[in-house]
């Protein structure tokens, strides 16, 4: 998916969002060094090579 593209299919139905589940997946995203930081949220991104898959989301929590 390119910047500004929607996660919706052409018929307007939202695509299912897959999850990052394993530590190596999170580390690969962190190594890309593409992130946006705001109070309470850090968003990290990685351009994927497989055009077939939709967006994938990983959630973590901190005690801070």
matplotlib code that plots the C-alpha trace (Angstrom):
import matplotlib.pyplot as plt

x = [0.0, 1.3, 1.0, -2.5, -4.0, -7.0, -7.2, -10.6, -11.2, -12.4, -16.0, -15.7, -15.5, -12.7, -9.9, -9.2, -6.2, -3.6, -1.5, 2.2, 2.6, 6.2, 9.2, 11.2, 8.4, 8.4, 12.2, 12.1, 9.7, 11.8, 14.9, 13.3, 13.7, 10.5, 8.4, 6.2, 6.2, 3.4, 2.6, 1.2, 1.8, 4.7, 3.8, 6.4, 6.1, 7.8, 7.3, 6.5, 7.7, 4.6, 1.9, -0.7, -1.1, -3.0, -1.8, -0.5, -0.7, 1.2, 0.4, 2.6, 2.2, 4.6, 4.4, 5.6]
y = [0.0, 3.4, 6.6, 8.0, 4.7, 3.3, -0.2, -0.6, -2.8, -1.2, -2.2, 0.0, -2.9, -2.6, -5.2, -7.5, -6.3, -8.9, -8.8, -8.9, -11.7, -12.7, -10.7, -11.0, -9.2, -6.3, -6.1, -6.0, -3.0, -1.2, -1.7, 0.2, 3.5, 5.0, 6.3, 9.1, 10.0, 11.8, 11.9, 8.4, 6.8, 5.7, 4.6, 2.6, 1.6, -0.8, -1.1, -4.7, -6.5, -8.7, -6.6, -9.3, -8.6, -5.8, -3.7, -5.5, -4.1, -4.9, -3.6, -3.3, -1.7, 0.0, 0.6, 4.1]
z = [0.0, -0.9, 1.2, 1.0, -0.3, 1.5, 3.0, 1.4, -1.6, -4.8, -3.9, -0.7, 1.8, 4.3, 4.0, 7.0, 8.9, 9.8, 12.9, 13.7, 16.2, 16.6, 18.0, 14.7, 12.8, 15.3, 15.1, 11.3, 11.4, 14.0, 11.9, 9.1, 11.1, 9.7, 12.6, 13.7, 17.4, 19.3, 23.1, 23.9, 20.5, 18.3, 14.8, 12.9, 9.2, 6.9, 3.1, 2.3, -0.8, -1.1, -2.9, -2.2, 1.5, 3.1, 6.0, 9.1, 12.6, 15.8, 19.2, 22.2, 25.6, 28.0, 31.7, 31.3]

ax = plt.figure().add_subplot(projection="3d")
ax.plot(x, y, z, "-o")
ax.set_aspect("equal")
plt.show()
